[in-house]
Amino acid sequence: MNKLKVIGTQKIGDFEFVAIEGGFGEGKKAMTVKDIAGIHQTEVRRINEVINRNRERFKDGVDIIDLKSVIVQNDLEKYGFTQNAWNRSNNIYILSERGYAKLLKILEDDTAWEIYDQLVDNYFNMKATLDTSNLSPELQMVQGIFNAVARQELETKRLAAQMDNITEIVALNTTDWRRDCRKLVNKMAETQGGYGAYQEIQTAIYEEVDRRAGSSLKTRLTNLRNRMAGEGVSKSKRDKTNKLDVIESDKRLKQIYLAVVKDFAIKYGVWKDQ
């Protein structure tokens, strides 16, 4: 591993962060999870949770380095961390361009694609701004074409990644539909602040199912529990019966529910098996 060094601070647009070089290769740039969290307006804890939940996707020394394993505590302030933060953290990660690109695919938040082009163009690759005013008209034209192609390539990659995510959602089927839908709703809730948003999103999904199906899941649930009572099913079991059990018993409702969850997942920018 090449020696890590802090080369100062770098400002891209409205974002200012610690500029790190080395570690992933000579002259290669890196970013701390602290700065990444700031860019995405979230907590370091959330970024660490996302990384650790998908840790097998990040290759050590290529995508990610844990600073706690490679630097001494005397250097931690240079990287923007306090002694207290160092002591209470199990991991203090830095990511390479490749590692950050993987993280963006997992996060897929509103900030992700907005800043990705800026970071690749102006930080990770540190491309110099060329003064083309003295070039001949022919060379200026060539330079303009080159820049346009580069922008188009980045846009193509961005759209391809989005289509991959949507394809996974569309593949949602009835085999493990409860588990897969629950995972998607959990992901939606995470984008809205966590557990508290889960019930709100699930309620909105049920309301949309009712609208599309022209039915009332609440009424159907009441009727199902009444039938179970007539069949001698215990009250505790009846109380555990929910709207998903109603949907389970009706093939048409299940298809509508899956379609609604897919639409919501695309709306919230999440995908299966994230």
C-alpha positions, 0 to 999 in steps of 0.5 A, a space after each residue: 500500500 502506498 503511503 497516505 498523506 493529507 494534501 490540504 482541503 479541496 472545495 468542489 462546488 459548495 463542498 469542502 473536504 480533506 484531500 487525501 492522496 496515496 493508499 490506493 496507488 501513487 497519486 490516487 485520491 481518497 475521501 473520508 466517510 466523514 466528508 462523504 457523510 457531510 456531502 450527502 447531508 447524513 450522519 457518519 454512522 449511517 454511511 458506516 452502517 451502509 458500508 458494513 452491511 455491504 462490506 463484502 462488496 468493498 475490496 480492501 486496498 482497492 475500494 476501502 481502507 480502515 484508517 484505524 489499521 494504518 495510521 497512528 493516533 497522532 495523525 488523526 486530526 489531519 484527517 478531520 477526526 477528533 480523539 473522541 471520534 477515534 475512540 468511539 468508532 470501530 472503523 474510520 474508513 476512507 474510500 477510493 474513487 472506485 469505492 465511492 462509486 460503489 457507495 453511490 450505487 448503494 445510496 442512490 440518494 438525491 445527492 449521489 448523481 448530482 455530485 458524482 460528475 463534479 467529484 470525478 472531474 475535479 477531485 479524483 482525477 484532478 483534471 486541469 482547466 485548459 485555456 483553449 483561447 489560444 488554440 486554433 479554431 480547428 483545435 478548439 473544435 476538437 477540444 469541444 467534441 472531446 468534452 462533449 463525448 466525455 460528458 455523454 459517457 458519464 451520462 450514459 453510465 449514470 442512466 445504465 446504473 439507474 436502469 439496472 436498479 429498476 430492472 431488479 425492482 421489475 423482477 420482483 415476483 410472488 415467490 418470496 413476495 412478503 420478504 422482498 416487499 418488506 425489504 423494499 419498504 424498509 429501504 424506503 423508510 431509511 431514505 425518509 429517516 428510518 423506522 418512524 417512516 415505515 408505517 407511513 409508507 406502508 399505509 400509503 401503499 395500502 391506500 394506493 392498492 385500495 384505489 387501484 383495486 376499488 376495494 377496502 383492505 380494512 373491510 376485507 380484514 374485518 371479514 376475514 377475522 370474522 370468518 376465522 372466529 366462526 371457524 373457532 380460530 383463537 383470538 390471539 391468532 385472529 389479532 395477528 392476521 393483517 392486511 398482507 394475509 388478505 392480499 395473500 388470499 387474493 391473486 389479483 390483490 397480490 399482483 396489484 400490491 406488487 405493482 404498487 410496491 415496485 412503483 413506490 420503490 422507483 419513486 423512493 430510489 431503492 432496489 431489491 437486495 441492496 
